[in-house]
Each structure stands twice: as structure tokens, then as C-alpha cells.
């Protein structure tokens, strides 16, 4: 039984191949020149068109990016809520002082 070694390509290489494909090179010529299957070229092209910025990030990096975005949203929301609390405290302080003056 012959075992085939699975080749792994980094994001930079995949992006280069896709850009060559988009520039007009055929999947067959790229596959022959770089020693890969033409199906891989088509798969990478499809993935790149769906999301160019994140097309070739690994699962860990995608998860890390999602967590970073969630943290930024949560931090922004906390800032909004802190501003709201400050306004409410000022409002309560104002009305408390007004009530004391009216009662005196």
C-alpha cells in the first residue's frame, strides 16, 4: 500500500496561487507548476472569494479574531453603560438638591 504524504500550504502561498488564478492563469497550469491538484486551486479560489481577509486563517486564528471582536464590542458597551450611570447619578443629585431647597 502506498501512503501519500498530505501537503500543507501556508496562507501566503494559497493567496499567491489564488491571485495568479485571478490574473488569468489556468488552474491546470498552476497545479502542474506548483505540484498540487487543480481542485485545490478551485477550492482556495472559492474560499478566497467568500471572505478574502479571513480565507486562509486557521480555526484557532479565526476563533481568536472572533473573541477579539467580541471583547471590543463588550468594552464599548461597558463604556456606554458607565456614561449612562454617570448621567443618572447627576440627575439624581440635581433632583435631590432641588427637593431639599423646596422643602426648606
N, C-alpha and C positions, 0 to 999 in steps of 0.2 A: 504494500500500500504506500503510495506517495503522499507525503504530507506537504501541503503548501503553506509557506510562511505568509501570514497576513501582513501586508504592508500598511503602515500607518503614516499619514502625511500631516504635517502641521498646517495651521490655519493660513500662514503666509503662502505656502506652496499652493494650497487649494484656491486661494484668492487669485494668485498669479494665473493658474490654469483657467479659471473662470473668466478673467479679464482677457486672456488670449482668445478664448472661445467667443466672447462677446465682440472682439475686434474682427472676427470673421474666420478664424481658424476652425477647421472641422474637428469634431470630437475624435474621429478616427486618426487624424494626423497627430493630434496631441497625445492620444493614447499610445501610438507607436513611438513617438519621440521620447516620451517620458516613462514608458514601460508600465502603463496602467490600463484599465479597461475603459472603453468608451462609455460604458454605463456609469462609471464613477464620475466622468466629466459631466454627463447629463444630470446626475443626481446632485452634484455640487452646484451646477448652474441653477437648478430648480430651488435649492436651498438658499442660494445667494439672492435670487430674485424675490423670495418671500421676505427676507429680512437681512439686507446687506451688512448692517452693523453687527449683528449677532449670529450670522450664519454659521460660523465655524468655531464658536466658543464651545468649550466642553460643558458638561452638565454642571460641574462644580462652579465654573465661572459664571454661568447663566444664573445659578442659584444665588451666588454672591452678588451679582448685579441686581437681582430682584430684591434681595434683602437690603441692599444699599438704597434702592429707590423707596422701599417701604419705610426705612429709617428716616429718610429725608422728608417724606410725607408726614410721618408721626411728629418729627421735630417741628415742622411748620405748624401743625395743628396745635401742639403744645404752646407755641408762641402766640397763636391766635387766642387760645383759652386764657393764657396769662394776661394778655391785653384786656380781654373781656372782664376778668376778675378785678383788674385794676380800675376799670371804669365803674364797675358795680360798687367797689369799695368807696370810690369818690362820691358816687351818687348817694350811698347810704350816709356817708359822712356829711354831705351837704344837707340832706333832709333831716338828719338828727340835729344838726345845729339850728336849722330853721325852726323846728318844733320846740327846741329849748327857748329860743328867742320869743316865740309866740306865747309860750306858757309863762314866761317871766314877767 
